[in-house]
Amino acid sequence: MTTTQSSSRTRRRAVRGAAAVTGLGAVATALALAAPGAGAVPQNVGADAGRSMGITTPFGTTCSYQVRAAVNNNTQPVTFRDNGVVVGFNPPVATPNGIIATTTWTPPNPGTHFISAEQGGVTVTSAPIEVRTGINAGTGCAVP
């Protein structure tokens, strides 16, 4: 074997080894970021209209809705807010059950609402939710 062939093989092995180490490092980083204790970051938040009905929106005052926030940390509490204020939630601070934190929300007034979930200093906000005056029918809500 010539010196050129030997040095070419040595370089190929070095490149393959570096690629393998880089690949393992990327996998380890991804696993660390996905681990439950890697940092508290809420993923999304939203309200479920359930059996409520309305012409323009299913959300009404005097009616209650299930709110869920998907999180990546199941040990840190999640604080829920409506338009930046901790109001209308029962409980306002919830401990996640797995990767979901839930609460019940009763909108305090008609208008546009943004529900936010905060965990570990990071906040995620819902799409706008239009709320009108509701008539609580027990199993649902009528929103004229």
MIDOSE-1310 file (N, C-alpha, C; in nm, 2 decimals, decimal comma, always signed):
residues 144
mttt	+0,08/-0,12/+0,00/+0,00/+0,00/+0,00/+0,09/+0,12/+0,00; +0,05/+0,22/-0,07/+0,13/+0,34/-0,08/+0,09/+0,44/+0,03; +0,17/+0,54/+0,05/+0,15/+0,64/+0,16/+0,02/+0,72/+0,13; +0,00/+0,75/+0,00/-0,12/+0,82/-0,04/-0,25/+0,75/+0,00
qsss	-0,26/+0,62/-0,03/-0,37/+0,54/+0,01/-0,39/+0,53/+0,16; -0,28/+0,52/+0,23/-0,29/+0,50/+0,37/-0,34/+0,63/+0,44; -0,29/+0,75/+0,39/-0,34/+0,88/+0,44/-0,48/+0,91/+0,40; -0,53/+0,86/+0,29/-0,66/+0,88/+0,24/-0,76/+0,80/+0,34
rtrr	-0,72/+0,68/+0,37/-0,80/+0,59/+0,46/-0,81/+0,66/+0,60; -0,69/+0,71/+0,64/-0,69/+0,77/+0,78/-0,78/+0,89/+0,78; -0,78/+0,97/+0,67/-0,87/+1,09/+0,67/-1,02/+1,05/+0,66; -1,05/+0,95/+0,59/-1,19/+0,90/+0,58/-1,24/+0,85/+0,71
ravr	-1,15/+0,78/+0,78/-1,19/+0,73/+0,92/-1,21/+0,85/+1,01; -1,12/+0,94/+1,01/-1,14/+1,06/+1,09/-1,26/+1,14/+1,06; -1,30/+1,15/+0,94/-1,42/+1,22/+0,90/-1,54/+1,14/+0,95; -1,54/+1,01/+0,93/-1,65/+0,93/+0,97/-1,67/+0,93/+1,13
gaaa	-1,56/+0,93/+1,19/-1,56/+0,94/+1,34/-1,61/+1,07/+1,39; -1,57/+1,18/+1,32/-1,62/+1,31/+1,36/-1,77/+1,32/+1,33; -1,82/+1,27/+1,22/-1,96/+1,27/+1,19/-2,04/+1,19/+1,29; -1,99/+1,08/+1,33/-2,06/+1,00/+1,43/-2,07/+1,07/+1,56
vtgl	-1,96/+1,13/+1,61/-1,96/+1,21/+1,73/-2,06/+1,33/+1,72; -2,06/+1,40/+1,61/-2,15/+1,51/+1,59/-2,29/+1,46/+1,59; -2,32/+1,35/+1,53/-2,46/+1,29/+1,52/-2,50/+1,25/+1,66; -2,41/+1,19/+1,74/-2,45/+1,15/+1,88/-2,47/+1,28/+1,96
gava	-2,39/+1,38/+1,94/-2,41/+1,50/+2,02/-2,54/+1,57/+1,99; -2,59/+1,57/+1,86/-2,72/+1,62/+1,83/-2,83/+1,54/+1,89; -2,82/+1,41/+1,89/-2,92/+1,33/+1,95/-2,92/+1,35/+2,10; -2,81/+1,36/+2,17/-2,81/+1,39/+2,31/-2,87/+1,52/+2,34
tala	-2,84/+1,62/+2,26/-2,90/+1,76/+2,28/-3,05/+1,75/+2,27; -3,10/+1,69/+2,17/-3,24/+1,68/+2,14/-3,31/+1,61/+2,26; -3,25/+1,50/+2,31/-3,31/+1,43/+2,42/-3,31/+1,51/+2,55; -3,20/+1,59/+2,57/-3,20/+1,67/+2,69/-3,30/+1,78/+2,68
laap	-3,32/+1,84/+2,57/-3,42/+1,94/+2,55/-3,56/+1,89/+2,57; -3,59/+1,76/+2,53/-3,72/+1,70/+2,54/-3,75/+1,65/+2,68; -3,65/+1,64/+2,76/-3,67/+1,58/+2,89/-3,76/+1,67/+2,98; -3,84/+1,61/+3,07/-3,94/+1,69/+3,14/-3,87/+1,80/+3,23
gaga	-3,75/+1,78/+3,28/-3,69/+1,88/+3,36/-3,60/+1,97/+3,29; -3,61/+1,97/+3,15/-3,52/+2,05/+3,07/-3,55/+2,20/+3,07; -3,66/+2,24/+3,12/-3,70/+2,38/+3,12/-3,85/+2,38/+3,10; -3,91/+2,48/+3,16/-4,06/+2,49/+3,15/-4,10/+2,57/+3,04
vpqn	-4,16/+2,51/+2,94/-4,20/+2,59/+2,82/-4,34/+2,54/+2,78; -4,45/+2,63/+2,81/-4,58/+2,59/+2,76/-4,58/+2,59/+2,61; -4,65/+2,49/+2,55/-4,65/+2,47/+2,41/-4,77/+2,54/+2,34; -4,89/+2,53/+2,40/-5,01/+2,59/+2,35/-5,12/+2,60/+2,45
vgad	-5,22/+2,68/+2,43/-5,33/+2,69/+2,53/-5,46/+2,72/+2,45; -5,57/+2,67/+2,50/-5,69/+2,69/+2,43/-5,81/+2,65/+2,52; -5,93/+2,70/+2,48/-6,05/+2,67/+2,56/-6,14/+2,58/+2,47; -6,21/+2,49/+2,54/-6,30/+2,40/+2,47/-6,44/+2,44/+2,49
agrs	-6,51/+2,47/+2,39/-6,65/+2,52/+2,40/-6,75/+2,42/+2,45; -6,71/+2,29/+2,45/-6,80/+2,19/+2,50/-6,94/+2,19/+2,42; -7,05/+2,19/+2,50/-7,18/+2,19/+2,44/-7,24/+2,33/+2,42; -7,16/+2,43/+2,43/-7,21/+2,57/+2,41/-7,24/+2,60/+2,26
mgit	-7,34/+2,68/+2,24/-7,37/+2,71/+2,10/-7,41/+2,86/+2,09; -7,37/+2,92/+1,98/-7,41/+3,06/+1,96/-7,40/+3,09/+1,81; -7,46/+3,20/+1,77/-7,46/+3,24/+1,63/-7,32/+3,28/+1,58; -7,25/+3,36/+1,66/-7,12/+3,41/+1,63/-7,01/+3,35/+1,71
tpfg	-7,04/+3,30/+1,83/-6,94/+3,24/+1,91/-7,00/+3,15/+2,01; -6,94/+3,04/+2,05/-7,00/+2,95/+2,15/-6,96/+2,99/+2,29; -6,88/+3,09/+2,31/-6,84/+3,13/+2,44/-6,92/+3,25/+2,50; -6,98/+3,22/+2,62/-7,06/+3,32/+2,68/-7,03/+3,34/+2,83
ttcs	-7,06/+3,46/+2,88/-7,04/+3,49/+3,02/-7,14/+3,40/+3,10; -7,12/+3,38/+3,22/-7,20/+3,29/+3,31/-7,18/+3,14/+3,28; -7,11/+3,11/+3,18/-7,08/+2,97/+3,15/-6,94/+2,93/+3,17; -6,91/+2,80/+3,19/-6,77/+2,76/+3,22/-6,72/+2,67/+3,11
yqvr	-6,59/+2,68/+3,09/-6,52/+2,61/+2,98/-6,39/+2,55/+3,03; -6,36/+2,43/+2,97/-6,24/+2,36/+3,01/-6,12/+2,43/+2,93; -6,02/+2,47/+3,00/-5,90/+2,53/+2,93/-5,78/+2,43/+2,95; -5,71/+2,40/+2,85/-5,60/+2,31/+2,85/-5,47/+2,38/+2,80
aavn	-5,36/+2,36/+2,87/-5,23/+2,41/+2,82/-5,14/+2,29/+2,81; -5,08/+2,27/+2,70/-4,98/+2,16/+2,68/-4,85/+2,22/+2,72; -4,78/+2,14/+2,80/-4,65/+2,19/+2,86/-4,54/+2,08/+2,84; -4,42/+2,12/+2,86/-4,31/+2,02/+2,85/-4,25/+1,99/+2,98
nntq	-4,30/+2,04/+3,09/-4,25/+2,02/+3,22/-4,37/+1,98/+3,31; -4,37/+1,86/+3,36/-4,49/+1,82/+3,44/-4,47/+1,84/+3,59; -4,37/+1,92/+3,63/-4,35/+1,94/+3,77/-4,37/+2,09/+3,82; -4,36/+2,18/+3,72/-4,38/+2,32/+3,76/-4,53/+2,36/+3,73
pvtf	-4,58/+2,44/+3,82/-4,72/+2,49/+3,81/-4,74/+2,58/+3,69; -4,86/+2,59/+3,64/-4,90/+2,67/+3,53/-5,00/+2,77/+3,58; -4,97/+2,90/+3,55/-5,07/+3,01/+3,59/-5,14/+3,05/+3,47; -5,28/+3,06/+3,48/-5,36/+3,10/+3,37/-5,41/+3,24/+3,39
rdng	-5,42/+3,31/+3,28/-5,46/+3,45/+3,28/-5,56/+3,48/+3,17; -5,65/+3,57/+3,19/-5,74/+3,62/+3,09/-5,71/+3,76/+3,06; -5,67/+3,79/+2,94/-5,62/+3,93/+2,91/-5,52/+3,98/+3,01; -5,43/+3,90/+3,05/-5,33/+3,94/+3,14/-5,36/+3,94/+3,29
vvvg	-5,48/+3,90/+3,33/-5,53/+3,91/+3,47/-5,57/+3,77/+3,51; -5,53/+3,73/+3,63/-5,57/+3,60/+3,69/-5,71/+3,62/+3,74; -5,81/+3,60/+3,65/-5,95/+3,62/+3,69/-6,03/+3,52/+3,61; -6,13/+3,46/+3,67/-6,23/+3,37/+3,61/-6,18/+3,23/+3,60
fnpp	-6,07/+3,19/+3,66/-6,02/+3,05/+3,65/-6,03/+2,98/+3,78; -6,06/+2,85/+3,78/-6,08/+2,77/+3,89/-6,01/+2,64/+3,87; -5,89/+2,62/+3,91/-5,80/+2,70/+3,98/-5,72/+2,79/+3,89; -5,67/+2,91/+3,94/-5,59/+2,99/+3,85/-5,45/+2,94/+3,83
vatp	-5,40/+2,86/+3,92/-5,27/+2,79/+3,91/-5,29/+2,64/+3,92; -5,25/+2,57/+3,82/-5,27/+2,42/+3,81/-5,14/+2,35/+3,80; -5,13/+2,23/+3,86/-5,01/+2,15/+3,84/-5,05/+2,05/+3,72; -4,96/+2,04/+3,62/-4,99/+1,96/+3,51/-5,01/+1,81/+3,55
ngii	-5,10/+1,74/+3,48/-5,12/+1,60/+3,49/-5,06/+1,54/+3,36; -4,93/+1,49/+3,37/-4,86/+1,46/+3,25/-4,81/+1,58/+3,18; -4,85/+1,60/+3,06/-4,80/+1,72/+2,98/-4,92/+1,82/+2,96; -5,03/+1,80/+3,03/-5,14/+1,89/+3,02/-5,18/+1,95/+3,15
attt	-5,20/+2,08/+3,16/-5,25/+2,15/+3,27/-5,39/+2,20/+3,24; -5,48/+2,17/+3,33/-5,62/+2,21/+3,30/-5,68/+2,30/+3,41; -5,78/+2,38/+3,37/-5,85/+2,46/+3,46/-5,99/+2,49/+3,40; -6,08/+2,54/+3,48/-6,21/+2,58/+3,43/-6,21/+2,73/+3,43
wtpp	-6,27/+2,78/+3,32/-6,27/+2,93/+3,29/-6,41/+2,97/+3,28; -6,45/+3,08/+3,35/-6,58/+3,14/+3,33/-6,55/+3,29/+3,29; -6,57/+3,32/+3,16/-6,54/+3,46/+3,12/-6,62/+3,56/+3,20; -6,55/+3,66/+3,25/-6,61/+3,76/+3,34/-6,69/+3,86/+3,26
npgt	-6,66/+3,89/+3,14/-6,73/+3,99/+3,06/-6,73/+3,96/+2,91; -6,82/+4,02/+2,84/-6,82/+4,01/+2,69/-6,70/+4,08/+2,63; -6,66/+4,04/+2,51/-6,55/+4,10/+2,44/-6,45/+4,00/+2,39; -6,33/+4,05/+2,35/-6,23/+3,97/+2,30/-6,14/+3,93/+2,41
hfis	-6,11/+3,80/+2,43/-6,03/+3,75/+2,53/-5,91/+3,67/+2,48; -5,80/+3,69/+2,55/-5,68/+3,61/+2,51/-5,64/+3,53/+2,64; -5,64/+3,40/+2,64/-5,60/+3,32/+2,75/-5,46/+3,29/+2,74; -5,39/+3,31/+2,85/-5,24/+3,28/+2,85/-5,21/+3,18/+2,96
aeqg	-5,11/+3,10/+2,93/-5,06/+3,00/+3,03/-4,91/+3,03/+3,05; -4,87/+3,05/+3,18/-4,73/+3,08/+3,21/-4,67/+2,97/+3,29; -4,56/+2,92/+3,25/-4,49/+2,82/+3,33/-4,34/+2,85/+3,32; -4,28/+2,86/+3,44/-4,13/+2,89/+3,45/-4,09/+3,02/+3,38
gvtv	-4,17/+3,12/+3,38/-4,14/+3,25/+3,32/-4,16/+3,26/+3,18; -4,21/+3,15/+3,11/-4,25/+3,15/+2,97/-4,40/+3,15/+2,95; -4,45/+3,24/+2,87/-4,59/+3,25/+2,85/-4,63/+3,22/+2,70; -4,74/+3,15/+2,69/-4,80/+3,12/+2,56/-4,94/+3,17/+2,56
tsap	-4,99/+3,23/+2,45/-5,12/+3,30/+2,45/-5,21/+3,23/+2,34; -5,34/+3,22/+2,37/-5,43/+3,16/+2,27/-5,46/+3,26/+2,16; -5,53/+3,21/+2,06/-5,59/+3,29/+1,96/-5,70/+3,37/+2,02; -5,74/+3,48/+1,96/-5,85/+3,56/+2,03/-5,98/+3,47/+2,04
ievr	-6,05/+3,49/+2,15/-6,17/+3,42/+2,18/-6,28/+3,53/+2,20; -6,38/+3,52/+2,12/-6,49/+3,62/+2,13/-6,59/+3,57/+2,23; -6,63/+3,65/+2,33/-6,72/+3,61/+2,43/-6,84/+3,71/+2,42; -6,96/+3,65/+2,43/-7,08/+3,74/+2,44/-7,16/+3,70/+2,57
tgin	-7,26/+3,77/+2,59/-7,34/+3,73/+2,71/-7,41/+3,60/+2,69; -7,39/+3,51/+2,79/-7,43/+3,37/+2,78/-7,55/+3,34/+2,87; -7,63/+3,24/+2,83/-7,73/+3,19/+2,92/-7,70/+3,05/+2,96; -7,66/+3,03/+3,08/-7,61/+2,90/+3,13/-7,73/+2,80/+3,14
agtg	-7,73/+2,70/+3,06/-7,84/+2,60/+3,05/-7,80/+2,47/+3,13; -7,70/+2,48/+3,21/-7,66/+2,37/+3,30/-7,57/+2,27/+3,22; -7,61/+2,21/+3,12/-7,52/+2,12/+3,04/-7,45/+2,19/+2,93; -7,48/+2,31/+2,90/-7,42/+2,39/+2,79/-7,46/+2,53/+2,81
cavp	-7,43/+2,61/+2,71/-7,45/+2,75/+2,72/-7,51/+2,80/+2,59; -7,62/+2,88/+2,60/-7,68/+2,94/+2,48/-7,62/+3,09/+2,47; -7,56/+3,12/+2,36/-7,50/+3,25/+2,34/-7,58/+3,32/+2,22; -7,67/+3,41/+2,26/-7,75/+3,48/+2,16/-7,67/+3,57/+2,08
